[in-house]
Amino acid sequence: MLTESPASHLTETERANLERSVDYSSVQSLPEIWAVARERFGEIIALKDPHAKPEVVFTYAQLYQQIQQFAAGLQALGVQPEARVALFSDNSPRWMIADQGIMTAGAVDVVRSSQAEREELLFILADSGSTTLVVENLKTLKKLRDRLENLPIQLVVLLSDEEPEASTTITMVNFSQVMATGNLQSLQPVSQNEEKLATLLYTSGTTGKPKGVMLSHGNLLYQVRMICAVIQPHPGSMVLSILPTWHAYERAGEYFLLSQGCTQIYTNLRHVKQDLKEYKPNYMVAVPRLWESIYEGIQKQFREQPPNKQRLINYLLGISQRYIAARRVVQGLSLEHPPNPSIIQRLNASLVQATLWPLHALAEKLVYRQVREATGGQIKQVISGGGSLAKHLDDFFEIVGVEILVGYGLTETSPVTNARRPWRNLRGSAGQPLPGTEILIVDPDTRAPLPLGERGVVLIRGPQVMQGYYQNPEATKKAIDSEGWFDSGDLGWLTPENDLVLTGRAKDTIVLTNGENIEPQPLEDACLRSPYIDQIMLVGQDQRSVGALIVPNTEALQKWAASQNLRLRLPHSKPSEKQNSADLQEVDLDSKIVQDLFRQELNREVQNRPGYRADDRIGPFKLIVEPFSAENGMMTQTLKIRRPVVMERYGDTIEGMFSK
């Protein structure tokens, strides 16, 4: 692995940030951070769930006590050091108490959503060899109950206060009973160090059977220690939490932000807009799909303005787009220009920036300030990961003054490897490596290292790389070579300043019959700029051209139809009163006028993207009504499209698209 310490890779800014942050260099296991946090932030609120009945609030002192008590209760109920404890639950303060209580007791937790498919949860239980099962509630338990007798489960814990059913073979208790038991039991010390296994995180992924990623205490502590080099929250900073708390990305974000004394507010899709305004968060961790949703909500408000105001807003956005493009050149932060622009280039960009500044400032006063108010108006940075951030989103949020720091990583890297810095926010990139992390770009076929600027497979080496896949040495050997380099499966290139620019997934590449390789993600991101496209997935392996499955934005499409004096007929939808008029021509998604609209949208957005080439043109497409979602299995829990699942579901449709 690495021969240099993480500290040897620090810039002056990063070193200063680490010196200002809480020092966790001496702790040997993740649960040890809570004793330090209790001493530093005791009466600051750590966790708050305003949507629980009743509302749940824990200070740092109370959180530490709850974790210790839960751990002591587990020990008293027979949980042994290094035992596997399955934790199938979703976002709540009790999840954090259980997660850290399990580790404090010396056990290894095996985490997954309670909403996951029954067979997947049973597979995880069997594969991990878990002897204890912690579940969110009775509903989750009932989903698994009839198969537990065939597994080595000895103890079941409900995180609710529901009364568990009686069993002659398995001890069953609820949360209050565990806490009452722990209150009567002294916590027994356990031997922990950075090399010890902390958690098994099964990758749902977009393909194949889940694999158990083994993350050590050292893997997780690296995130706690090194993300401080990138952002600097203060004790009491407000954080809004919306992602699945068991997922590596959200989990690392929570561990880090709580280690610095932040106050975490739990929210969900139903309440997020209200909570943004009420709690005015300083930080938020989310995936591109959420930023897309917020962006679309703002665009909808723009479209509802009178025509003259819409024209003004679009004019100002166009001016600001040119303004930020010039500002990036001046700052040396433009991927479209050399990292060190010439004096002439910088001077020209400075003149453009100065000329456009008054109108950009006017737009800030008239429009952008109100947009930020919808996010609470107090955001310092939002962190985006779990997928690529489309260029139009990056541009828009920069224009309105909401700073998005894109990060990159995988479950296997616990997860963060790269992140954009506030002082070097190179839009379009995934940022520079965290201190102590190395990135290498290699040829997909020969595995030979490639020079800066050339695209290849991204390899990662650092203290955050997993110990391997649980009981799967063949998969581990395939993923991590003898020198410790982890094969991410992603394609990308490095700038001279070591910023990573991702271009797609190696396994997602579409190869056309003319031999051209098409990376679907950038094209999909470009198409999502259209107000009429809600979701899109490109297809076309071994075809003459690229095709697309498109989930339309039905609300925007209905409004367009009305503007054309048409009545849009959608499956399973009731037309509005206006659409019921007998004078309106009825059309459906397969009507020529609707198809022509989407053809225009696809052509425009694809051709307007940087680096457009003829093979990028999208040929046949099909409009489908059912959205891709986690509920129907076509997206992961972190809202990434499961391409093989979609391909199988719509196999006949795709075949029909290309046979015409």
Secondary structure as UniProt FT lines:
FT   HELIX           6..9
FT   HELIX           12..20
FT   TURN            25..26
FT   HELIX           30..32
FT   HELIX           33..41
FT   TURN            42..43
FT   STRAND          45..49
FT   TURN            50..51
FT   STRAND          56..59
FT   HELIX           60..76
FT   TURN            77..78
FT   TURN            81..82
FT   STRAND          84..88
FT   HELIX           93..104
FT   TURN            105..106
FT   STRAND          108..112
FT   TURN            114..115
FT   HELIX           118..128
FT   STRAND          132..135
FT   HELIX           138..148
FT   TURN            149..152
FT   STRAND          155..158
FT   STRAND          171..174
FT   HELIX           175..183
FT   TURN            194..195
FT   STRAND          197..202
FT   STRAND          212..216
FT   HELIX           217..226
FT   HELIX           227..229
FT   TURN            235..236
FT   STRAND          238..241
FT   TURN            245..246
FT   HELIX           248..259
FT   TURN            260..261
FT   STRAND          263..266
FT   TURN            269..271
FT   HELIX           272..279
FT   STRAND          283..286
FT   HELIX           288..303
FT   HELIX           307..331
FT   TURN            335..336
FT   HELIX           343..363
FT   HELIX           364..368
FT   HELIX           369..373
FT   TURN            374..376
FT   STRAND          381..384
FT   HELIX           391..400
FT   STRAND          404..409
FT   HELIX           411..413
FT   STRAND          416..419
FT   TURN            422..423
FT   TURN            427..428
FT   STRAND          432..433
FT   TURN            435..436
FT   STRAND          438..442
FT   TURN            444..446
FT   TURN            452..453
FT   STRAND          456..461
FT   TURN            463..464
FT   STRAND          468..469
FT   TURN            470..471
FT   HELIX           473..479
FT   TURN            482..483
FT   STRAND          486..494
FT   TURN            496..497
FT   STRAND          500..505
FT   HELIX           506..508
FT   STRAND          510..511
FT   TURN            513..514
FT   STRAND          517..518
FT   HELIX           520..527
FT   TURN            528..529
FT   TURN            531..532
FT   STRAND          533..539
FT   TURN            541..542
FT   STRAND          546..552
FT   HELIX           554..563
FT   TURN            564..565
FT   STRAND          566..568
FT   TURN            571..572
FT   HELIX           578..580
FT   TURN            582..583
FT   STRAND          585..587
FT   TURN            589..590
FT   HELIX           592..608
FT   TURN            610..611
FT   HELIX           614..616
FT   STRAND          618..623
FT   TURN            630..633
FT   TURN            637..638
FT   HELIX           643..649
FT   HELIX           651..659
//
